[in-house]
Each structure stands twice: as structure tokens, then as C-alpha cells.
Amino acid sequence: MILDRILADTRALVAQRRQTLPETMLERMAEKVPAPIDLIETLRTPGVSIIAEIKRASPSRGALRTDLDPVSMAHCYVAAGADALSILTEPSYFRGSPEDLTAVHTAMVEYGPRRPLLRKDFILSRYQLLEARVWGADAALLIVAALTDAELTSLHHEALAMGLAPLVEVHDEGELTRALACGATLIGINNRNLRDFSVTIETTARLRDRVPPDCCVVSESGIHSVAQMRQLAAWGVDAALIGEALVTSTDPAATLALFREAGR
């Protein structure tokens, strides 16, 4: 399964980075980063908030927008009304990088306006959470399918201790049960099946009612139309994480604005 290959490659890459920059040095660097923005509070507004994603490629679709400039795209998204930004830092399958995240964070700190930034990657260790803080992230993705219960609980706790909002991603009922057991209050429902890469927004419909009302719910993947945004609003979803529909659009700002209006 491709997830297994991605996780193996991620472990090897993190091991290399540890050799260059020890965890103790990362800890000292993280202490100097500005306090994070509260992602959950940001998403808890009327209607469906939008987390706009910055990515150049995906394992399922291949290249999406290889000439993408992360800072320009971030400014475009924010001007169009994005509530938060998701930035891929995985290099091999999504063609992301730490530099993408740090560049956007720096631009927002210097020129504003700031929006919560999600580090979108395959987080398997505390080291990667520290990286997320140092690079300027306010939140980090934790994929239930990639972690044991012990790892999930530990990383969820560590993220909160660092001030990061852990977006805990699930794909089915079993993973949702595990996410809630670790104390997650920010739940991402991924509409993509990791085994065959099929996508259906009905996954969000199926799992939404199983999420406690005090949790913040984000629908992820496969959101390409105004009609789908209206469905998410009807289902009481707090936010939609949208990537491919925006980065492949000839006018990402106009597309985002349409989606935002439909979710109100």
C-alpha cells in the first residue's frame, strides 16, 4: 500500500534530519517562535470555514501545479477569504518542503494578515512536531491510520503541550473511535479511501453524526463544487480542507470565494 511506502520514506528522511539538527537544538529554536494562532477558535465561525491548501502534487493525481509559489498563493487565498492555510511539507509524493511553510509564515508575520498554518505531512514523531513549531505552523496533522494507539495518544499530548492544534484525521468508524479515545477535539474526516484512492464526500456524511457536538469537524479531500460546500453546511461541518480544486483552478481566488459563499 502506498501509505506504507510513504511512512517508510518519512522515517528515513526524519532520521537524516536528526543527524543534521538534534532534537535539543530544535527545542531551543521552538521557544523563540511567536505564539501559535488557535485553529479551532478560527474555524468555529458560522458556516463552513475554508482551510486552503498549498501543494504541488499528490500521489493519486501526480503533478498539480509544479510552478506554484507558496507565498503568492497564500496571499491569494487570504485575500479571497481563506480562514486558514494547509501547507504540504512532504517532498517526495507531494513536492512540498519546509521552506514552503517557513516562507509563508515569515511573509504573514512581516506583512500580515496572519492566518493559522497547518503543517500537512506524515507526523510520526515528537521531532516532527518541534519542526512544525520552528517552521511556523500553528497546527499539525495526525493521521490515525499511520499511528498506533500509543503513538497517537503521545503525539496528541505533545502537540497540545507545544501549543499546536492536532488535526486528527480519520477515514472510517474504527479510526474515529480511536481518535476520540485519545481525546481529539479537532477531527478531520478524509473522504479519500487510502486503500484504493476512491473519493466520496458521503464519508463525511456517514461519520459526521458520530462525532460529539463539542468537537470541531473538518471535511477533507474531494471537495470540488459549490453543491458539495452546500452539503457540508447542511451536515453541520465546521470546515472544509480544499487543495486540488484550488491549485488547479485558472482563478483560485474566484473559486475560493465561490466556495466560501456556498458554505455560508
ABEGO torsion letter per residue (X at the ends): XAAAAAAAAAAAAAAAAAAABBAAAAAAAAAABBBBBBAAAAABBBEBBBBBBBBABBAAAEBABAABBAAAAAAAAAAAGBABBBBBABAAAAGBBAAAAAAAAAAAAAAOBBBBBBBBBBBABAAAAAAAAAAGBABBBBBAAABBAAAAAAAAAAAAAAGBBBBBBBABAAAAAAAAAAGBABBBBBABBAAAGBBBAAAAAAAAAABBAABBBBBBEGBABAAAAAAAAAAGBABBBBAAAAAABABAAAAAAAAAAAAX
